[in-house]
Amino acid sequence: MNTTVKVVALCAAGIGAYIMGSFMINMGDDMSNMTKSVGQMTQDVHSMAKDMNGMAGNMMQMAQSMVDGQKKMGDDFANVAKDMSIMTRSMVSMGQDMNGLGSQISSMNSNIQEMNGSMSRMSNDMSVMNRSMSGMRYDINKFTKPENIMMPWSR
């Protein structure tokens, strides 16, 4: 074979090896960056899951506190106002809706929709409670100051 042909073939092989080596190095860098990105994404998802679990625990505690508070208020004011029984049923229903949140956290999208509905009901129930409590002020005042009932002129 001719020396020129050998040199050209050797140069072509060298250029091909350089191009293939550069391609492999770039592909290795890209794969490394992609692996780092997947690792970061895993950490982000883990952090988000941890945050959601904490939020579910807080919501469970809030729901339990609301049920406990509702029961105490129902026991204390059952004979004072008829509207308290309406609030009691609404608060128990809302507490039951919110108790299921912790066990359903894996289906996050549907749970967030359910949570929005529960919070809407809670707002409505709190509005009913506020109206009931303002009406109870007068009734409680009558029971704690019977002299105002017996002697209205002494006010």
FILUM-735236 format. One record per residue: residue number from 0; residue in three letters; x, z, y of N, C-alpha, C in turn. Coordinates in nm, 2 decimals, always signed. Atoms other than C-alpha are relative to their C-alpha. Example, Ala and Ser with C-alpha at 12.3 -4.5 7.8 and 13.67 -1.06 7.14 Angstrom:
2
+-----+------+--------+--------+---------+---------+--------+----------+--------+--------+---------+
| seq | type | n.east |   n.up | n.north | ca.east |  ca.up | ca.north | c.east |   c.up | c.north |
+-----+------+--------+--------+---------+---------+--------+----------+--------+--------+---------+
|   0 |  ALA |  +0.09 |  +0.00 |   -0.12 |   +1.23 |  +0.78 |    -0.45 |  +0.09 |  +0.00 |   +0.12 |
|   1 |  SER |  -0.09 |  +0.00 |   -0.11 |   +1.37 |  +0.71 |    -0.11 |  -0.08 |  +0.08 |   +0.11 |
+-----+------+--------+--------+---------+---------+--------+----------+--------+--------+---------+
% end
This chain:
155
+-----+------+--------+--------+---------+---------+--------+----------+--------+--------+---------+
| seq | type | n.east |   n.up | n.north | ca.east |  ca.up | ca.north | c.east |   c.up | c.north |
+-----+------+--------+--------+---------+---------+--------+----------+--------+--------+---------+
|   0 |  MET |  +0.08 |  +0.00 |   -0.12 |   +0.00 |  +0.00 |    +0.00 |  +0.09 |  +0.00 |   +0.12 |
|   1 |  ASN |  -0.07 |  +0.02 |   -0.13 |   +0.10 |  -0.07 |    +0.35 |  +0.01 |  +0.14 |   +0.07 |
|   2 |  THR |  -0.02 |  -0.12 |   -0.07 |   +0.24 |  +0.22 |    +0.55 |  -0.10 |  +0.02 |   +0.11 |
|   3 |  THR |  +0.10 |  -0.01 |   -0.11 |   +0.01 |  +0.15 |    +0.84 |  -0.14 |  +0.04 |   -0.06 |
|   4 |  VAL |  +0.13 |  -0.03 |   +0.06 |   -0.29 |  +0.16 |    +0.61 |  +0.00 |  +0.15 |   -0.04 |
|   5 |  LYS |  -0.01 |  -0.14 |   +0.05 |   -0.17 |  +0.50 |    +0.47 |  -0.01 |  +0.09 |   +0.12 |
|   6 |  VAL |  +0.01 |  -0.09 |   -0.12 |   -0.12 |  +0.64 |    +0.82 |  -0.14 |  +0.00 |   +0.06 |
|   7 |  VAL |  +0.14 |  +0.00 |   -0.05 |   -0.47 |  +0.52 |    +0.93 |  -0.09 |  +0.08 |   -0.09 |
|   8 |  ALA |  +0.08 |  -0.07 |   +0.10 |   -0.62 |  +0.66 |    +0.61 |  +0.02 |  +0.15 |   +0.02 |
|   9 |  LEU |  -0.03 |  -0.14 |   -0.02 |   -0.44 |  +0.99 |    +0.67 |  -0.06 |  +0.05 |   +0.13 |
|  10 |  CYS |  +0.06 |  -0.04 |   -0.13 |   -0.55 |  +1.01 |    +1.03 |  -0.15 |  +0.01 |   -0.01 |
|  11 |  ALA |  +0.15 |  -0.01 |   +0.02 |   -0.91 |  +0.93 |    +0.93 |  -0.04 |  +0.12 |   -0.08 |
|  12 |  ALA |  +0.03 |  -0.12 |   +0.08 |   -0.90 |  +1.20 |    +0.67 |  +0.02 |  +0.13 |   +0.08 |
|  13 |  GLY |  -0.02 |  -0.11 |   -0.08 |   -0.76 |  +1.44 |    +0.92 |  -0.11 |  +0.02 |   +0.11 |
|  14 |  ILE |  +0.11 |  -0.01 |   -0.10 |   -1.02 |  +1.36 |    +1.18 |  -0.13 |  +0.04 |   -0.07 |
|  15 |  GLY |  +0.12 |  -0.04 |   +0.08 |   -1.29 |  +1.39 |    +0.91 |  +0.00 |  +0.15 |   -0.03 |
|  16 |  ALA |  -0.02 |  -0.15 |   +0.04 |   -1.15 |  +1.73 |    +0.80 |  -0.02 |  +0.08 |   +0.13 |
|  17 |  TYR |  +0.02 |  -0.07 |   -0.13 |   -1.14 |  +1.84 |    +1.17 |  -0.15 |  +0.01 |   +0.04 |
|  18 |  ILE |  +0.14 |  +0.01 |   -0.04 |   -1.50 |  +1.73 |    +1.23 |  -0.08 |  +0.09 |   -0.10 |
|  19 |  MET |  +0.07 |  -0.08 |   +0.10 |   -1.62 |  +1.89 |    +0.90 |  +0.03 |  +0.15 |   +0.03 |
|  20 |  GLY |  -0.04 |  -0.14 |   -0.02 |   -1.43 |  +2.22 |    +0.98 |  -0.07 |  +0.05 |   +0.13 |
|  21 |  SER |  +0.07 |  -0.04 |   -0.12 |   -1.58 |  +2.23 |    +1.33 |  -0.14 |  +0.02 |   -0.02 |
|  22 |  PHE |  +0.14 |  -0.02 |   +0.04 |   -1.92 |  +2.18 |    +1.19 |  -0.03 |  +0.13 |   -0.07 |
|  23 |  MET |  +0.01 |  -0.13 |   +0.08 |   -1.87 |  +2.46 |    +0.94 |  +0.01 |  +0.12 |   +0.08 |
|  24 |  ILE |  -0.02 |  -0.12 |   -0.08 |   -1.74 |  +2.70 |    +1.20 |  -0.12 |  +0.02 |   +0.09 |
|  25 |  ASN |  +0.11 |  -0.01 |   -0.09 |   -2.03 |  +2.62 |    +1.44 |  -0.12 |  +0.05 |   -0.08 |
|  26 |  MET |  +0.11 |  -0.05 |   +0.08 |   -2.28 |  +2.66 |    +1.15 |  +0.02 |  +0.14 |   -0.04 |
|  27 |  GLY |  -0.02 |  -0.14 |   +0.03 |   -2.12 |  +2.99 |    +1.06 |  -0.03 |  +0.09 |   +0.12 |
|  28 |  ASP |  +0.04 |  -0.08 |   -0.12 |   -2.15 |  +3.11 |    +1.42 |  -0.15 |  +0.01 |   +0.02 |
|  29 |  ASP |  +0.14 |  +0.00 |   -0.01 |   -2.51 |  +3.00 |    +1.43 |  -0.07 |  +0.09 |   -0.10 |
|  30 |  MET |  +0.06 |  -0.09 |   +0.10 |   -2.59 |  +3.18 |    +1.10 |  +0.03 |  +0.14 |   +0.03 |
|  31 |  SER |  -0.03 |  -0.14 |   -0.04 |   -2.41 |  +3.49 |    +1.23 |  -0.10 |  +0.05 |   +0.11 |
|  32 |  ASN |  +0.09 |  -0.04 |   -0.11 |   -2.62 |  +3.49 |    +1.55 |  -0.14 |  +0.01 |   -0.05 |
|  33 |  MET |  +0.14 |  -0.01 |   +0.06 |   -2.94 |  +3.43 |    +1.35 |  -0.01 |  +0.13 |   -0.08 |
|  34 |  THR |  +0.00 |  -0.13 |   +0.08 |   -2.85 |  +3.72 |    +1.12 |  -0.01 |  +0.12 |   +0.10 |
|  35 |  LYS |  +0.00 |  -0.10 |   -0.10 |   -2.79 |  +3.94 |    +1.42 |  -0.14 |  +0.01 |   +0.07 |
|  36 |  SER |  +0.14 |  +0.00 |   -0.06 |   -3.13 |  +3.83 |    +1.57 |  -0.10 |  +0.06 |   -0.10 |
|  37 |  VAL |  +0.09 |  -0.05 |   +0.10 |   -3.31 |  +3.91 |    +1.25 |  +0.02 |  +0.15 |   -0.02 |
|  38 |  GLY |  -0.03 |  -0.14 |   +0.00 |   -3.14 |  +4.25 |    +1.24 |  -0.06 |  +0.07 |   +0.12 |
|  39 |  GLN |  +0.06 |  -0.05 |   -0.11 |   -3.25 |  +4.32 |    +1.59 |  -0.15 |  +0.00 |   -0.01 |
|  40 |  MET |  +0.14 |  +0.01 |   +0.02 |   -3.60 |  +4.20 |    +1.51 |  -0.05 |  +0.11 |   -0.09 |
|  41 |  THR |  +0.04 |  -0.10 |   +0.09 |   -3.61 |  +4.44 |    +1.22 |  +0.00 |  +0.14 |   +0.06 |
|  42 |  GLN |  +0.00 |  -0.13 |   -0.07 |   -3.51 |  +4.73 |    +1.44 |  -0.12 |  +0.01 |   +0.10 |
|  43 |  ASP |  +0.11 |  -0.01 |   -0.10 |   -3.77 |  +4.64 |    +1.70 |  -0.13 |  +0.02 |   -0.08 |
|  44 |  VAL |  +0.13 |  -0.02 |   +0.08 |   -4.05 |  +4.62 |    +1.43 |  +0.00 |  +0.14 |   -0.05 |
|  45 |  HIS |  -0.01 |  -0.14 |   +0.05 |   -3.93 |  +4.95 |    +1.29 |  -0.04 |  +0.10 |   +0.11 |
|  46 |  SER |  +0.03 |  -0.09 |   -0.12 |   -3.94 |  +5.11 |    +1.64 |  -0.15 |  -0.01 |   +0.03 |
|  47 |  MET |  +0.14 |  +0.02 |   -0.03 |   -4.29 |  +4.96 |    +1.70 |  -0.08 |  +0.08 |   -0.10 |
|  48 |  ALA |  +0.08 |  -0.07 |   +0.10 |   -4.42 |  +5.10 |    +1.37 |  +0.01 |  +0.15 |   +0.02 |
|  49 |  LYS |  -0.02 |  -0.14 |   -0.03 |   -4.27 |  +5.44 |    +1.45 |  -0.09 |  +0.04 |   +0.12 |
|  50 |  ASP |  +0.08 |  -0.03 |   -0.12 |   -4.44 |  +5.43 |    +1.79 |  -0.15 |  +0.00 |   -0.04 |
|  51 |  MET |  +0.14 |  +0.01 |   +0.03 |   -4.77 |  +5.33 |    +1.64 |  -0.04 |  +0.12 |   -0.09 |
|  52 |  ASN |  +0.03 |  -0.12 |   +0.08 |   -4.75 |  +5.61 |    +1.38 |  -0.01 |  +0.12 |   +0.08 |
|  53 |  GLY |  +0.01 |  -0.11 |   -0.10 |   -4.69 |  +5.86 |    +1.66 |  -0.13 |  +0.00 |   +0.07 |
|  54 |  MET |  +0.12 |  +0.02 |   -0.07 |   -4.98 |  +5.72 |    +1.85 |  -0.12 |  +0.04 |   -0.09 |
|  55 |  ALA |  +0.11 |  -0.03 |   +0.10 |   -5.20 |  +5.74 |    +1.54 |  -0.01 |  +0.16 |   -0.02 |
|  56 |  GLY |  +0.00 |  -0.15 |   +0.01 |   -5.10 |  +6.11 |    +1.50 |  -0.06 |  +0.07 |   +0.12 |
|  57 |  ASN |  +0.06 |  -0.05 |   -0.12 |   -5.19 |  +6.18 |    +1.86 |  -0.15 |  -0.02 |   +0.01 |
|  58 |  MET |  +0.14 |  +0.03 |   -0.01 |   -5.52 |  +6.01 |    +1.83 |  -0.08 |  +0.09 |   -0.10 |
|  59 |  MET |  +0.06 |  -0.09 |   +0.10 |   -5.60 |  +6.21 |    +1.51 |  -0.01 |  +0.14 |   +0.06 |
|  60 |  GLN |  +0.00 |  -0.13 |   -0.06 |   -5.51 |  +6.53 |    +1.69 |  -0.11 |  +0.01 |   +0.11 |
|  61 |  MET |  +0.10 |  +0.00 |   -0.10 |   -5.72 |  +6.43 |    +1.99 |  -0.15 |  +0.00 |   -0.06 |
|  62 |  ALA |  +0.13 |  +0.00 |   +0.07 |   -6.02 |  +6.35 |    +1.76 |  -0.03 |  +0.13 |   -0.06 |
|  63 |  GLN |  +0.03 |  -0.13 |   +0.06 |   -5.99 |  +6.68 |    +1.58 |  -0.02 |  +0.10 |   +0.11 |
|  64 |  SER |  +0.02 |  -0.09 |   -0.11 |   -5.96 |  +6.87 |    +1.91 |  -0.14 |  -0.03 |   +0.06 |
|  65 |  MET |  +0.13 |  +0.03 |   -0.06 |   -6.27 |  +6.69 |    +2.04 |  -0.12 |  +0.05 |   -0.10 |
|  66 |  VAL |  +0.10 |  -0.05 |   +0.09 |   -6.47 |  +6.78 |    +1.72 |  +0.00 |  +0.15 |   +0.01 |
|  67 |  ASP |  +0.00 |  -0.14 |   -0.01 |   -6.36 |  +7.14 |    +1.74 |  -0.06 |  +0.05 |   +0.13 |
|  68 |  GLY |  +0.05 |  -0.04 |   -0.12 |   -6.44 |  +7.16 |    +2.11 |  -0.15 |  -0.02 |   +0.01 |
|  69 |  GLN |  +0.14 |  +0.03 |   +0.00 |   -6.78 |  +7.00 |    +2.06 |  -0.08 |  +0.10 |   -0.08 |
|  70 |  LYS |  +0.06 |  -0.10 |   +0.08 |   -6.86 |  +7.25 |    +1.78 |  -0.02 |  +0.13 |   +0.08 |
|  71 |  LYS |  +0.01 |  -0.13 |   -0.07 |   -6.78 |  +7.55 |    +2.00 |  -0.10 |  -0.01 |   +0.11 |
|  72 |  MET |  +0.10 |  +0.02 |   -0.11 |   -6.98 |  +7.41 |    +2.29 |  -0.14 |  +0.00 |   -0.05 |
|  73 |  GLY |  +0.13 |  +0.01 |   +0.07 |   -7.27 |  +7.34 |    +2.06 |  -0.05 |  +0.14 |   -0.04 |
|  74 |  ASP |  +0.04 |  -0.14 |   +0.04 |   -7.26 |  +7.70 |    +1.93 |  -0.03 |  +0.09 |   +0.12 |
|  75 |  ASP |  +0.02 |  -0.09 |   -0.12 |   -7.23 |  +7.86 |    +2.28 |  -0.13 |  -0.04 |   +0.08 |
|  76 |  PHE |  +0.11 |  +0.04 |   -0.09 |   -7.50 |  +7.66 |    +2.46 |  -0.12 |  -0.06 |   -0.07 |
|  77 |  ALA |  +0.11 |  +0.06 |   +0.08 |   -7.74 |  +7.56 |    +2.18 |  -0.14 |  +0.04 |   +0.06 |
|  78 |  ASN |  +0.13 |  -0.05 |   -0.05 |   -8.02 |  +7.77 |    +2.33 |  -0.02 |  -0.02 |   +0.15 |
|  79 |  VAL |  +0.01 |  +0.02 |   -0.15 |   -7.95 |  +7.68 |    +2.70 |  -0.06 |  -0.13 |   +0.04 |
|  80 |  ALA |  +0.05 |  +0.13 |   -0.05 |   -8.02 |  +7.31 |    +2.72 |  -0.02 |  -0.09 |   -0.12 |
|  81 |  LYS |  +0.04 |  +0.09 |   +0.11 |   -8.19 |  +7.05 |    +2.49 |  +0.10 |  -0.12 |   -0.01 |
|  82 |  ASP |  -0.09 |  +0.12 |   -0.01 |   -7.95 |  +6.78 |    +2.60 |  +0.13 |  +0.02 |   -0.08 |
|  83 |  MET |  -0.12 |  -0.03 |   +0.07 |   -7.66 |  +6.95 |    +2.43 |  +0.00 |  -0.05 |   -0.15 |
|  84 |  SER |  +0.00 |  +0.05 |   +0.14 |   -7.78 |  +6.84 |    +2.08 |  +0.03 |  -0.15 |   +0.00 |
|  85 |  ILE |  -0.03 |  +0.15 |   -0.01 |   -7.76 |  +6.47 |    +2.20 |  +0.15 |  -0.02 |   +0.01 |
|  86 |  MET |  -0.15 |  +0.01 |   -0.02 |   -7.40 |  +6.53 |    +2.31 |  +0.07 |  +0.03 |   -0.13 |
|  87 |  THR |  -0.06 |  -0.04 |   +0.13 |   -7.32 |  +6.70 |    +1.98 |  +0.00 |  -0.11 |   -0.10 |
|  88 |  ARG |  +0.00 |  +0.11 |   +0.09 |   -7.43 |  +6.42 |    +1.77 |  +0.09 |  -0.12 |   +0.04 |
|  89 |  SER |  -0.09 |  +0.10 |   -0.05 |   -7.25 |  +6.17 |    +1.99 |  +0.15 |  +0.03 |   -0.02 |
|  90 |  MET |  -0.13 |  -0.04 |   +0.01 |   -6.93 |  +6.37 |    +1.98 |  +0.05 |  +0.00 |   -0.15 |
|  91 |  VAL |  -0.03 |  +0.00 |   +0.14 |   -6.94 |  +6.41 |    +1.60 |  +0.02 |  -0.15 |   -0.05 |
|  92 |  SER |  -0.01 |  +0.14 |   +0.03 |   -7.00 |  +6.03 |    +1.56 |  +0.13 |  -0.06 |   +0.05 |
|  93 |  MET |  -0.13 |  +0.05 |   -0.05 |   -6.70 |  +5.95 |    +1.78 |  +0.12 |  +0.06 |   -0.07 |
|  94 |  GLY |  -0.11 |  -0.06 |   +0.07 |   -6.48 |  +6.20 |    +1.60 |  +0.02 |  -0.06 |   -0.14 |
|  95 |  GLN |  +0.00 |  +0.07 |   +0.13 |   -6.57 |  +6.04 |    +1.26 |  +0.06 |  -0.14 |   +0.02 |
|  96 |  ASP |  -0.05 |  +0.13 |   -0.03 |   -6.49 |  +5.70 |    +1.41 |  +0.15 |  +0.00 |   +0.02 |
|  97 |  MET |  -0.14 |  -0.01 |   -0.03 |   -6.15 |  +5.82 |    +1.53 |  +0.08 |  +0.05 |   -0.11 |
|  98 |  ASN |  -0.07 |  -0.06 |   +0.12 |   -6.06 |  +6.01 |    +1.21 |  +0.05 |  -0.11 |   -0.09 |
|  99 |  GLY |  -0.04 |  +0.11 |   +0.08 |   -6.03 |  +5.68 |    +1.03 |  +0.12 |  -0.08 |   +0.05 |
| 100 |  LEU |  -0.11 |  +0.07 |   -0.06 |   -5.76 |  +5.55 |    +1.27 |  +0.13 |  +0.01 |   -0.07 |
| 101 |  GLY |  -0.13 |  -0.02 |   +0.06 |   -5.46 |  +5.71 |    +1.10 |  +0.02 |  -0.08 |   -0.13 |
| 102 |  SER |  -0.02 |  +0.06 |   +0.13 |   -5.53 |  +5.57 |    +0.76 |  -0.02 |  -0.16 |   +0.01 |
| 103 |  GLN |  +0.02 |  +0.14 |   -0.01 |   -5.61 |  +5.22 |    +0.89 |  +0.11 |  -0.07 |   +0.09 |
| 104 |  ILE |  -0.10 |  +0.05 |   -0.09 |   -5.29 |  +5.17 |    +1.10 |  +0.06 |  -0.13 |   -0.05 |
| 105 |  SER |  -0.06 |  +0.12 |   +0.05 |   -5.16 |  +4.90 |    +0.87 |  -0.07 |  -0.13 |   +0.04 |
| 106 |  SER |  +0.07 |  +0.12 |   -0.05 |   -5.43 |  +4.66 |    +0.98 |  -0.02 |  +0.02 |   +0.15 |
| 107 |  MET |  +0.00 |  -0.04 |   -0.14 |   -5.34 |  +4.71 |    +1.35 |  -0.09 |  -0.07 |   +0.09 |
| 108 |  ASN |  +0.08 |  +0.08 |   -0.09 |   -5.53 |  +4.43 |    +1.51 |  -0.15 |  +0.04 |   -0.01 |
| 109 |  SER |  +0.14 |  -0.05 |   +0.01 |   -5.87 |  +4.54 |    +1.37 |  -0.02 |  +0.14 |   +0.04 |
| 110 |  ASN |  +0.01 |  -0.14 |   -0.05 |   -5.79 |  +4.90 |    +1.44 |  +0.00 |  +0.01 |   +0.15 |
| 111 |  ILE |  -0.01 |  -0.01 |   -0.15 |   -5.71 |  +4.84 |    +1.80 |  -0.14 |  -0.04 |   +0.06 |
| 112 |  GLN |  +0.14 |  +0.04 |   -0.05 |   -6.05 |  +4.66 |    +1.84 |  -0.10 |  +0.12 |   -0.03 |
| 113 |  GLU |  +0.09 |  -0.12 |   +0.03 |   -6.22 |  +4.96 |    +1.67 |  +0.03 |  +0.11 |   +0.10 |
| 114 |  MET |  -0.04 |  -0.11 |   -0.09 |   -6.03 |  +5.20 |    +1.89 |  -0.06 |  -0.03 |   +0.14 |
| 115 |  ASN |  +0.06 |  +0.04 |   -0.12 |   -6.15 |  +5.01 |    +2.20 |  -0.15 |  +0.04 |   +0.01 |
| 116 |  GLY |  +0.14 |  -0.04 |   +0.01 |   -6.51 |  +5.06 |    +2.09 |  -0.02 |  +0.15 |   +0.00 |
| 117 |  SER |  +0.01 |  -0.15 |   +0.01 |   -6.45 |  +5.43 |    +2.01 |  +0.02 |  +0.06 |   +0.14 |
| 118 |  MET |  -0.03 |  -0.05 |   -0.14 |   -6.30 |  +5.48 |    +2.36 |  -0.12 |  -0.03 |   +0.09 |
| 119 |  SER |  +0.12 |  +0.03 |   -0.09 |   -6.60 |  +5.31 |    +2.52 |  -0.11 |  +0.10 |   -0.03 |
| 120 |  ARG |  +0.10 |  -0.10 |   +0.03 |   -6.83 |  +5.54 |    +2.33 |  +0.03 |  +0.14 |   +0.05 |
| 121 |  MET |  -0.05 |  -0.13 |   -0.05 |   -6.62 |  +5.84 |    +2.43 |  -0.03 |  +0.01 |   +0.15 |
| 122 |  SER |  +0.03 |  +0.00 |   -0.14 |   -6.65 |  +5.74 |    +2.79 |  -0.15 |  +0.02 |   +0.03 |
| 123 |  ASN |  +0.14 |  -0.02 |   -0.02 |   -7.02 |  +5.71 |    +2.76 |  -0.05 |  +0.14 |   -0.04 |
| 124 |  ASP |  +0.03 |  -0.14 |   +0.05 |   -7.04 |  +6.04 |    +2.57 |  +0.04 |  +0.10 |   +0.11 |
| 125 |  MET |  -0.05 |  -0.09 |   -0.10 |   -6.83 |  +6.21 |    +2.84 |  -0.09 |  -0.01 |   +0.13 |
| 126 |  SER |  +0.10 |  +0.02 |   -0.11 |   -7.07 |  +6.06 |    +3.11 |  -0.13 |  +0.08 |   -0.03 |
| 127 |  VAL |  +0.12 |  -0.08 |   +0.04 |   -7.37 |  +6.21 |    +2.91 |  +0.03 |  +0.15 |   +0.02 |
| 128 |  MET |  -0.04 |  -0.14 |   -0.01 |   -7.18 |  +6.54 |    +2.89 |  +0.01 |  +0.05 |   +0.14 |
| 129 |  ASN |  +0.00 |  -0.03 |   -0.14 |   -7.11 |  +6.54 |    +3.26 |  -0.14 |  +0.02 |   +0.06 |
| 130 |  ARG |  +0.13 |  -0.01 |   -0.05 |   -7.47 |  +6.48 |    +3.34 |  -0.07 |  +0.13 |   -0.06 |
| 131 |  SER |  +0.05 |  -0.11 |   +0.06 |   -7.57 |  +6.75 |    +3.09 |  +0.05 |  +0.13 |   +0.06 |
| 132 |  MET |  -0.07 |  -0.12 |   -0.05 |   -7.32 |  +7.00 |    +3.22 |  -0.05 |  +0.03 |   +0.15 |
| 133 |  SER |  +0.05 |  -0.02 |   -0.13 |   -7.44 |  +6.95 |    +3.58 |  -0.14 |  +0.06 |   +0.00 |
| 134 |  GLY |  +0.13 |  -0.06 |   +0.01 |   -7.79 |  +7.02 |    +3.47 |  +0.00 |  +0.14 |   -0.05 |
| 135 |  MET |  -0.01 |  -0.13 |   +0.06 |   -7.68 |  +7.32 |    +3.28 |  +0.04 |  +0.11 |   +0.10 |
| 136 |  ARG |  -0.05 |  -0.09 |   -0.10 |   -7.52 |  +7.48 |    +3.59 |  -0.12 |  +0.09 |   +0.05 |
| 137 |  TYR |  +0.11 |  -0.07 |   -0.06 |   -7.86 |  +7.57 |    +3.73 |  -0.06 |  +0.09 |   -0.11 |
| 138 |  ASP |  +0.05 |  -0.08 |   +0.11 |   -7.99 |  +7.70 |    +3.39 |  +0.08 |  +0.12 |   -0.03 |
| 139 |  ILE |  -0.09 |  -0.11 |   +0.03 |   -7.68 |  +7.91 |    +3.33 |  -0.01 |  +0.10 |   +0.12 |
| 140 |  ASN |  +0.01 |  -0.09 |   -0.11 |   -7.71 |  +8.05 |    +3.68 |  -0.12 |  +0.09 |   -0.01 |
| 141 |  LYS |  +0.13 |  -0.08 |   +0.02 |   -8.07 |  +8.16 |    +3.61 |  +0.02 |  +0.11 |   -0.10 |
| 142 |  PHE |  -0.02 |  -0.11 |   +0.10 |   -7.96 |  +8.35 |    +3.30 |  +0.10 |  +0.10 |   +0.04 |
| 143 |  THR |  -0.10 |  -0.09 |   -0.04 |   -7.66 |  +8.51 |    +3.46 |  -0.04 |  +0.08 |   +0.12 |
| 144 |  LYS |  +0.04 |  -0.07 |   -0.12 |   -7.84 |  +8.62 |    +3.77 |  -0.16 |  +0.01 |   +0.00 |
| 145 |  PRO |  +0.15 |  -0.01 |   +0.02 |   -8.20 |  +8.72 |    +3.66 |  -0.07 |  +0.05 |   +0.13 |
| 146 |  GLU |  +0.07 |  -0.05 |   -0.13 |   -8.26 |  +8.89 |    +4.00 |  -0.04 |  -0.12 |   +0.09 |
| 147 |  ASN |  +0.04 |  +0.12 |   -0.08 |   -8.28 |  +8.54 |    +4.16 |  -0.14 |  -0.05 |   -0.05 |
| 148 |  ILE |  +0.12 |  +0.05 |   +0.06 |   -8.57 |  +8.46 |    +3.92 |  -0.11 |  +0.10 |   +0.04 |
| 149 |  MET |  +0.10 |  -0.11 |   -0.03 |   -8.75 |  +8.80 |    +3.97 |  -0.03 |  +0.02 |   +0.15 |
| 150 |  MET |  +0.02 |  -0.03 |   -0.14 |   -8.69 |  +8.83 |    +4.34 |  +0.06 |  -0.12 |   +0.08 |
| 151 |  PRO |  -0.06 |  +0.12 |   -0.07 |   -8.64 |  +8.48 |    +4.49 |  +0.02 |  +0.01 |   +0.15 |
| 152 |  TRP |  -0.01 |  -0.02 |   -0.14 |   -8.68 |  +8.61 |    +4.84 |  +0.14 |  +0.06 |   +0.04 |
| 153 |  SER |  -0.12 |  -0.08 |   -0.03 |   -8.35 |  +8.81 |    +4.81 |  +0.12 |  -0.09 |   +0.00 |
| 154 |  ARG |  -0.11 |  +0.09 |   +0.01 |   -8.13 |  +8.50 |    +4.78 |  +0.08 |  -0.01 |   +0.13 |
+-----+------+--------+--------+---------+---------+--------+----------+--------+--------+---------+
% end
